[in-house]
Amino acid sequence: MEADIIKDLRAKLDIAAEALRKAEERALAGQFALEVMHEIRNPLEAVGYLIHLADQENDLAPIREHLRQAKEEMATVHQIAAQTLGFARMLPNAQEVDLIELAEAALRIHHRRITAQKIHLIRDFAKESFAEIYSGEILQVVSNLLANALDALPEGGTISLRLRKRDSQVQLLVADNGHGMPPDHVARLFEPFFTTKENRGTGLGLALSKKIIERHAGTISARSSALPRRNGTTFRITLPTKRPVGDVAPQL
C-alpha cells in the first residue's frame, strides 16, 4: 500500500516537474517576444504618424518625403523580423551557426534602445565564430544579456561584445560599464526569482539562460565590480563548436 502511494506521488512529482520546466522555457520565450515587440512598436508608430502627416499635405514634395521616411521605418521592422525569425525558428537538430550574425541580430533587436541611450557599442569579433547550436535559444540568451546591460547603463554608457574561438570552443563576452553589483548579488545572479531590478524584473531571465547554455554543454559566468572607475559587469558564455554525440533537441 505504501509503495503504491510513493509510486503515485513520484508520478505526480514528475508531471509537476515537467510542467514547471515547460513554464520556465515559455517564460524566457515570452520575455524575448516582449523585447522584440517593444523594438518593433516604435517604428510602426512612426509609420502611422508619417502616413497621417502625408494625408494632411496637399503638395507632392512633402508627401513624398513623409512616405520615404515611412518606407525606411518599415525596412527597419522587416529587418528585425527577418533576422529574428531566421534564428528563432524551431529546428529538430542543432545547426552550425555563425555567432557573429547571431550577435548582430541580437543587437538589431535592441537597436532603438541603444540609439536612444546613446550607447557606445564596441564589437570585437573573430573571423571564425561558428558553433553547432539551437540558434533561437542562444539568440534569446544574448538578447537577455543585452537587455540587462542596457538596464544597468546610463546615457552614454558602453557595451562591449567579444567573440573568440579557442580550440574546440567559442567564447562570447557581453560587458558593460554600468553601476556594477556587490559580490553577494553576483553570487545569486543565476538563482531563479533573484533580481536586482526591484519591481521591473521577474528574476527568471538569467536562471533560464543558464539552463539553456548548460543544455548546449556550455558554461555561463559573471563578474562585476561596483568600485569607482572599475564599475561594470561582464558575462562570459563558452560553447563547444560541436554538439555532444547523441544529443537531442530540447523539448519545448
C-alpha positions in Angstrom: 0.0 0.0 0.0 2.7 2.5 1.0 4.7 1.5 -2.1 1.7 2.4 -4.3 1.3 5.7 -2.6 5.0 6.5 -3.1 4.8 5.5 -6.7 1.8 7.7 -7.2 3.5 10.6 -5.6 6.6 10.2 -7.7 4.5 10.1 -10.9 2.7 13.3 -9.8 6.1 14.9 -9.0 7.4 14.0 -12.4 4.3 15.6 -14.0 4.7 18.7 -11.9 8.5 19.0 -12.7 7.8 18.7 -16.4 5.1 21.3 -16.3 7.5 23.6 -14.4 10.2 23.1 -17.0 7.9 24.0 -19.8 6.6 27.0 -17.9 10.2 28.2 -17.3 11.1 27.9 -21.0 7.9 29.7 -22.1 8.8 32.5 -19.6 12.1 33.2 -21.3 10.5 32.9 -24.7 7.8 35.4 -23.6 10.4 37.8 -22.3 12.2 37.6 -25.6 9.0 38.2 -27.5 8.3 41.3 -25.4 11.8 42.6 -26.3 11.1 42.1 -30.0 7.7 43.6 -29.8 9.0 46.7 -27.9 11.6 47.3 -30.6 9.1 46.9 -33.5 6.4 49.0 -31.9 8.4 52.3 -32.2 8.9 52.2 -36.0 5.3 51.1 -36.5 4.1 54.0 -34.5 6.4 56.3 -36.6 4.9 54.8 -39.8 1.4 55.6 -38.6 2.4 59.2 -37.8 4.1 59.7 -41.1 1.2 58.4 -43.0 -1.1 60.8 -41.1 1.2 63.7 -41.9 1.2 62.7 -45.6 -2.6 62.6 -45.6 -2.7 66.2 -44.3 -0.5 67.6 -47.1 -1.6 68.9 -50.4 1.9 69.4 -52.0 3.5 66.4 -53.6 7.1 67.1 -52.3 6.3 66.8 -48.6 4.0 63.8 -49.2 6.9 62.0 -51.0 9.2 62.9 -48.1 6.8 61.5 -45.5 6.3 58.3 -47.5 10.1 57.9 -47.9 10.6 58.1 -44.2 7.8 55.7 -43.6 9.4 53.3 -46.1 12.7 53.5 -44.0 10.8 52.7 -40.8 9.1 49.7 -42.5 12.5 48.5 -43.7 13.7 48.5 -40.0 10.7 46.4 -39.0 11.3 44.0 -41.8 15.0 43.6 -40.9 14.2 43.0 -37.2 11.5 40.4 -38.1 13.6 38.7 -40.8 16.7 38.3 -38.6 14.7 37.2 -35.5 12.5 34.7 -37.3 15.5 33.4 -39.2 17.3 32.5 -36.0 14.4 31.8 -33.7 12.5 29.1 -35.8 12.5 25.8 -34.0 14.6 23.1 -35.7 14.7 19.4 -35.0 18.5 19.4 -34.8 21.2 21.8 -33.9 22.8 23.5 -36.8 26.2 25.2 -37.4 25.6 28.9 -37.0 27.8 32.0 -37.4 27.7 33.6 -34.0 28.7 36.9 -35.4 25.5 37.0 -37.4 23.5 35.9 -34.3 25.1 38.6 -32.2 24.3 41.2 -34.9 20.7 40.0 -34.9 20.5 40.4 -31.1 21.9 44.0 -31.4 19.3 44.7 -34.1 16.5 43.8 -31.7 17.8 46.4 -29.2 18.9 49.0 -31.9 16.4 51.6 -31.0 17.2 51.5 -27.3 20.9 51.5 -27.9 20.4 54.6 -30.1 18.1 56.3 -27.6 20.5 55.8 -24.7 23.5 57.0 -26.9 25.3 53.8 -26.1 28.9 53.4 -27.3 28.9 49.9 -28.9 32.2 48.0 -29.2 32.3 44.9 -31.4 35.3 42.7 -31.3 34.6 39.6 -33.4 36.9 36.9 -34.5 36.6 35.9 -38.2 35.7 32.2 -37.3 33.0 32.0 -34.7 30.8 29.1 -35.7 29.1 26.7 -33.3 26.5 23.9 -33.6 23.6 25.3 -31.6 19.8 25.7 -31.4 20.0 29.3 -32.7 16.7 30.5 -31.3 17.6 29.6 -27.8 21.1 31.2 -27.9 19.6 34.3 -29.5 17.2 34.6 -26.5 20.2 34.3 -24.1 22.3 37.0 -25.9 19.3 39.3 -26.2 18.6 38.9 -22.5 22.2 39.8 -21.6 22.0 42.9 -23.8 18.7 43.9 -22.2 20.3 43.6 -18.7 23.3 45.6 -19.8 21.0 48.4 -21.1 19.1 48.4 -17.9 22.3 48.9 -16.0 23.7 51.7 -18.2 23.2 55.5 -18.0 23.0 57.5 -21.2 26.3 57.4 -23.0 27.4 54.1 -21.4 29.4 51.4 -23.2 28.5 47.8 -24.2 31.3 45.5 -25.5 30.6 42.3 -27.4 33.6 40.0 -28.0 33.7 36.7 -29.8 36.7 34.4 -29.8 37.3 30.8 -30.9 39.6 28.8 -28.7 40.4 25.2 -29.8 37.0 23.4 -29.8 35.1 26.2 -28.0 33.7 29.6 -28.8 33.6 32.4 -26.1 31.1 35.2 -26.1 31.6 38.2 -23.7 28.9 40.8 -23.1 30.3 43.6 -20.9 29.0 47.0 -19.7 30.4 49.9 -17.7 27.2 50.2 -15.6 26.9 50.6 -11.9 28.0 47.1 -11.2 27.0 44.8 -8.4 28.3 43.7 -5.0 29.7 40.2 -4.6 26.7 38.8 -2.7 24.4 39.8 -5.7 26.8 38.3 -8.2 26.8 35.0 -6.3 23.0 34.8 -6.6 22.6 36.0 -10.2 21.6 32.7 -11.7 19.2 31.7 -8.9 15.5 31.6 -10.0 13.5 34.7 -9.0 16.5 36.6 -7.7 16.5 40.1 -9.3 18.2 43.4 -8.7 15.6 45.3 -10.7 13.0 45.6 -7.9 9.6 45.7 -9.5 10.9 45.6 -13.1 12.3 42.1 -13.2 11.0 38.5 -12.8 14.3 37.0 -11.8 13.9 34.2 -14.3 16.0 35.5 -17.3 19.5 34.6 -16.1 18.4 31.4 -14.4 16.8 30.2 -17.7 19.7 31.4 -19.7 22.0 29.3 -17.6 19.8 26.2 -18.2 19.9 26.9 -22.0 23.7 27.2 -22.0 24.2 24.1 -19.9 21.8 22.2 -22.3 24.3 23.2 -25.0 27.1 21.6 -22.9 28.4 25.1 -22.3 29.0 27.4 -19.3 28.0 31.0 -18.4 29.6 33.0 -15.7 29.5 36.6 -14.4 31.9 39.0 -12.7 31.1 42.5 -11.6 32.5 45.5 -9.7 30.8 48.5 -8.2 34.1 50.2 -7.3 34.6 53.7 -8.7 36.3 53.8 -12.2 36.2 49.9 -12.2 32.5 49.6 -12.2 30.7 47.3 -14.7 29.6 43.7 -15.3 30.8 41.1 -17.7 29.1 37.8 -18.7 31.1 35.1 -20.3 29.5 32.3 -22.4 31.5 29.3 -23.5 30.0 26.9 -26.1 31.5 23.9 -27.8 31.8 24.2 -31.5 30.1 20.8 -31.9 27.2 19.4 -30.0 27.9 16.2 -28.0 27.3 12.9 -29.8 23.8 11.6 -29.3 22.4 15.0 -28.3 18.7 15.5 -28.9 16.7 18.7 -29.4 15.3 20.4 -26.3 11.6 19.7 -25.8 9.5 22.9 -25.6 
